[in-house]
Amino acid sequence: MESAARWWEFYFVRYALGTLVGALIVNQALRVDARFSDFMLFGLGGDEPASRLMLVMGYGLVFCYVASVPILVLHASRLVIWIRPKYERQGSEKRKVLGNLTSGDLRVLACVLTCTTAVMMLLNIYIGFSREIGEDGFLLKLITSAVVAVVCIEWVALLILLFYSNRAYERMKMLSVSRARSANVGGIVDSYRHMREHGNSIFIVVLEFVLGAALIGVLSLIEEPKIESEYVQQLASALVPMLLLWILPGAGIWVFTALLERRFAFDRSFQG
């Protein structure tokens, strides 16, 4: 396939714009808090613009990659949501509805409600301190709600993937068979892959704005510490929980792929 020889194009399209936007967001965050700037730039001043620019661009790439973690989870979840359930294949409309309620959707719904309830409880605790900033409280709640919505969707998608890894594996087999069926499908595959990568690029920018707004909001709330070590502690206590909730579902994809690999190892249809 033509795209196999130009695999790097997909990564360039996906991360080039995101790296630039990420660098701009990081640079803005550095301007918000001079202490954060000194901490992240290792004391580099304005007399070393080239070193500063390279460091900020590096941070931009890292920020872009971290912001794109939800896309990884959603990309994997497509293997589940596009499987046609058994109840759609036969029976009357009433049987389809009953099949819908007994084919695992209730478990998915329970999972969604449980995760949403837990995350909303954390949200209420997290935005409690927003009263301290007066009129900006609404903006902080809006930004926090956006972060919570992304995190909630991530975790729900990951749990659905883990519960329905067998469905995902069957979907991968279907895609593999469809792509290998004829050499003429190469153009179709390349077409939707290119469109998807451009969509990924824009989606990453949207997530960068969400995560960047949260980062800048947290920096603006950190109080002036009496000693330098207190600032690092405040910064870590504010950012680490948010970042962990954001990126851990991406680490959970490792578990999902391990389940797929296990299913593949015992799939007799591939054995000669």
N, C-alpha and C positions, 0 to 999 in steps of 0.2 A: 504494500500500500504506500502511496506517495507520502502520506503524513508520517510514516514510520521513519523516513530518512530525514524529516525536518521536525523531530519531536521537540527541539528546543524552542520552536516558534510559539508553541502553546504556552510554555512557561514565560516567555518574554511578553506575550500579549497579556498574560494573567497578572504578572507582577510589576511590569515596567511603570504603568500609571500609578499603581498602588504604592510603589516605592517612593515616587516623587511626592504624592499626596501625604504619605506617611512622614516623609522628611519635613514637609511644611508644618504638619501637625506637631511633630516633636519640637521643631524650632519655636513654634508658638508657645508650647508648654515650657520651654526653657526661658522664654521671656516673662512668663507669668511669675515664676519664683526663682530669684537669683540663687537661693540655696540649692534648689533642684538643678539649676544650670551648673553650678560648681561641682555638684556631686556626679552628674552625668558626663560632663566634659573634662573631668580630671584636671581642672584648673586651667584649661586652655583659654587664653584671652583673645582679644580682637587682633592682636599682632600676629596671630598664626591662622589666617583665614582658610588656607588650604587644608590644614589638619582638621580644623573645626568642620569644614564642609564635608570632608570624607567621613568623619565620625558621625555627623548628623545624617548623611545618606545611609550609612550602615545602620543606624538606629531606625531610619525610615523603612529599610528592608525588613528588619526584625519586627517592627510595628505592623507592617503590612502582612507579614506571615501570621503573626498572632491574631490580628483582626480577622483573617480569613479562616480561622479554625471552624466557625459555624458552617461555612460553606462545605468543608470536608465532611462534616457530619450529615448535612443535607444531601450532599452528592451521594453518599453511601445509602441514605434512606430511600432514594429513588428506586433502589432494587426491591424494596418492599411495597411501596405505595402503588406501583404499576402492575403488580401481580393480580390477575383476575381471580377473585374469590370463587370457590366452588359453587356457591349458591347462585351465581349469575349464569351458570352453564345449563341449568335445567330447572323445571318446576314452575309453578304459578307465581304470581306476584306475591301472594301471601306467604308461600314457602320461601321466597327470596328474602322477605322481611324477617321471617323466623330464622332463616339461615344466617342472616346478617347478625342477629343477636346471639347466635350460638357458635359462630365461627371464629371467635377470638376477639371480636370488636369490643365486647364488654370489658375484656381484660385491658385492651388498649385504652378504652375510655376511663376505666378506673385508674390506670397508670397516669393518664393525662391529668385527671382531677387531683390525684394525690400530689403530683409534682407541682401543679399550679398552686395548690393550697399551701404547700411548704414554702415555695418561693415567695408567694405573696406575704406570708408571715415574716419572712426575712426582709422583704421590702419595707414593711411597716416599721420594723426595727431600724432599718438602715436610714430611712428618710426622717426619722424622728428628730435628728439634730438639725434638719434644714430650717427649723424655726429660728435658729440663731442668726441666720443671714437675711432675715426680713423679707423684702420684696423679691429677692432672688430665690426664695423658697420654691415658688411654682416652677421656675426654670430647672432647678435641681431635681425636683420630683419628676418633671418631664423627661430629663436625661436619664435619671435612675430607672424610670419605668421602661424606657427603651432598652436599656441594658438588661433589665430583668426579663423583658419579653424575649430577647435574643437568647439569653441563658436558658430560660424555660423551654423554648422550642428545641434548643440543642439537647438538653437532657431527656426530654420526651422522645425525640427522634432516636437518640442512642438506645434508650430502653426498649423502644419498639424494635430496633435492629437486633438487639440481643435476644429478645423473645421470639422473633421471627427470622432468625438467621437461615433456617431451612428454606423459607420462601425466597430469601435473597439469593441463596445458592441456585435455586431453580431458575430464577430470573437471569443470573449470570450464564447459565447453560443455554437459555433461550437466546440471549444476545450473541453468544459464541456461535451457535448454530446458524443464526440469521446472517451474521457477518461472513461466515465461511461458505455460505450456500452458493454464492456466485461472486465472481470478480467484479461484476458490474455495480455492486453496492458500494464500492470504494468511494465514489463521488458523493453519494448520499451521506456516508459516515463522515467524510471530511467536512462536508457542508455543515451538518449539525454540530460537529465538534468545534468548528471555528466560531459558529454563532454562540455556542455555549461558553467558549473561552472569553469572548468579548462580553458576554453577560456576566461571567465570573469577575472580570476586571471591574465592571461598574458596581457589582454587588460588593466587592471588596472595598471600594471607595465609600460606599454607604456605611458599611460596618466600621470603617476607619473613623468616619465622622462621629458615629455613636460612641465608640470606645475613646476617641480623642476628646470628645466633649466631657465624658466621665472623668478622664485623666485630668483635664484642666480644671474641672469642678472640684475634684479632690484636692488638687494643689492649692486652689484658692481658699480652701477651708482650713488648711493646716495652720495652727497658731505658731507664733514666734516662740521657739524653745529657749529655755535658759542655757542649755548646753547643747553642743552639736549632736551628741549621741541621741538626745531626745528627738531630734528632727528625724533621724533615720528610723527610729522606732515608730514615730507617728506615720511616716511615709509607708513603712512596711505594713503596719496594721491597717492602713486604709486601702492600699493597692493590692497586697497579696491575696486577700480573700476574693476580691473581685476578679483578679486575673486567674486564680485557680478555678473558680466557677466557670470562667469563660473558656479555658483551655483543656480542662480535664476530660470533657466529652471527646475531644480529639484524641487523647490518650486511650480512651475507651474503644476507639476504632481498632486498636491493636487486638483487643479481645475479640471483637467482631471478626476480624480477618483470621484469627486463630481458629474460630469456629468454622469459617468457610474452608480453611485448609484441612481441618479434621474431616469435614464432610467430603471433600474432594478425595482424601486418602482412602475412604471407604466406599467410594462410588464405583460400583462394578461396571457401569456403562462405559467407563474409560479403560477398563482392563481388557487386554487382548485375549 
